[in-house]
Each structure stands twice: as structure tokens, then as C-alpha cells.
Amino acid sequence: MAKSRIRNKRQSKSALRSKTTFIMAAAAVVIFGVLYLTSRLTGGLVQFRDIHGLSFSSDGSQLFVPAHDGLRVYENGGWTAPDLPVNDYMGYSGTDSGFYSSGHPGPGSNLVNPFGLIRSTDGGETIQTLAFAGETDFHLMTAGYESHTVYVVNPAQNSRLPAGLHYTLDVGQTWQQSTGRGISGRPIQLAAHPTEPGTVAVAAEGGLFLSNDYGDTFTRVGDPAPVTAVTFDPNGERLLFAYQGLSAYDLATGQTASFQTPSVTGDDAVGYIAVNPASDQIAFATFARDIYLSEDKGQSWEAIAEQGVSGS
């Protein structure tokens, strides 16, 4: 009887330890889930494994950052990772009605991989496939903010296009090839004029290049030095470009002015630039995943994310 009481006591202690461990593990899961949902839905710590673009919403209230695992949004001084499909957007380009992109679907998606050319008009809730689904992932592409003219650099022959620079005026139904004469060095980024379909810029290792004939011929703007990021003002009056410093080229006067920006040095460089269509805000992101925001047309800057981590 004594041995039985001892054995039962030991079993009770073991059961209590197991129950306590289970409760603690369950609590940890709940706490993690709450923190995860809080960061995704209401703000808090938001991380960027990488950055694949930068754009403001048409009303200027939100800054969108596509990453490897979906969109991040900066709004009212804080970050969220919205509860949206976690697609890997590449070649992301914001417009007045949403965005165009390429890339890959996220886990559990029924979309074809790779995307080809897609667009969303509801902030990433749903995706419309336009062309080349299952064929091509366009890393170099751009769309005119109002014109929706899309330019792509096709990396390899697909069912309709040879390799090279191409554009479409009808959201992917028909395509024309551009010769791309005059560009020197490897192209790094494209930018389409917001309203003029035939005007497109290329940031390249050999400098900044501008074309007014649908990309057939390009002229260098400025020095033959590397340019890693380029975008047009939403009003189409300036071309903003950067390597480790930010500059603006006035299309009417041909004059270039430089901004005083936070230091970008070493192996880092500016990867993306965005101009708010509804306010004086300008934002840029670096390859090291730092994001800076100016509220006064580039006179002063605030770091809103550093090395891929943002605060609330």
C-alpha cells in the first residue's frame, strides 16, 4: 500500500508538471499570436527581409513597401503589415489606381508561379493577371502613374517576346520592342513618365538615361557615374535619381539640383525613391533596408526604418 501511495504521488507530480508545461506552452502560443497579429494589423515592430519597391497611395496617406513576404504600410507615423496575401512582388510600380508588378505567389496561393505581369487596384487584396503567367518574372519593369504604359526588360525569350526592352500601351494585350540604343552599363531600374507614354528613364551602371521615343534611343543625363534608383515626380516635371545621394533633374530647364540627405556610404546605395502625389513628402529606401522620409520636399529627413526593422 505504501509503495502504491508513493507511486501515485509521483504520477500526480508528473501529471502536474506536464499540465503546467502544456499551459505555459499554450500561453506562449497565444502571446506570440497576439504580438504577431498586433504587428500585422495595428502597428508595432515590423521587419523587412528585403525591399522590392516604394510608392505612396494616390491620396498620399500611405507609403507602401513591397517585401519578399507581402506589403508593409507606413501611415500616421506607424508601420503595419496588413493581413494581405504574402506575395513576393518584383518590379513593383505604384500608379494612381494601385500597382503593377511581377514576382511570385505566396504560400498557399492558387496563382500561377511566376506572376508574369499583374496588377492590383485594391491595395493587394486581389491580383489580376495580365500577361505571361507561369513564364516570366520581370525584375526590371515600370508603369506610368496615370498613363499605365508598362515597360519591361525581358530577361529571356518567352512565348511572345524576345529578350530586351518592351512596352505595352494596353495593359499587356499587345507589345512593341524598343531598341534601347545609347544605354551604357547594366540597367538597374526603369521609370516611366506619369502621363507621356513615350518618355522613359533608365538608371544604369553608366549613368542616368532618358528617352522620348518609347525607349528606342536614350541620352545620358548628367555624369557617366552609377545611378541605382530613378522615378518621376507624379506631376511629370522632374526626374529624381540617386546612387548614394539624391538629385532632381528638371525636364523643362535641363538643370540638376542635389538634396541634402542622410549619409549613404560603403557598399550601400539608394534602391528606391517615391514622391507623394498629394503632399510635400519624399521617401527613399536603401539596399541595406534603411527608409527615410522627408515632410518638406527633401530639406530634412527622418529615419522610419533602419536595417530592415521599424518601430511603432
PyMOL commands that set and color helices and strands:
alter all, ss='L'
color gray80, all
select helices_A, chain A and resi 2-41
alter helices_A, ss='H'
color red, helices_A
select strands_A, chain A and resi 46-47+55-56+63-67+70-75+78-80+88-95+98-104+117-120+128-131+141-143+150-154+164-168+176-177+187-192+200-204+207-211+219-221+229-232+238-242+246-250+256-258+270-275+282-286+291-294+302-305+309-310
alter strands_A, ss='S'
color yellow, strands_A
deselect
rebuild
show_as cartoon
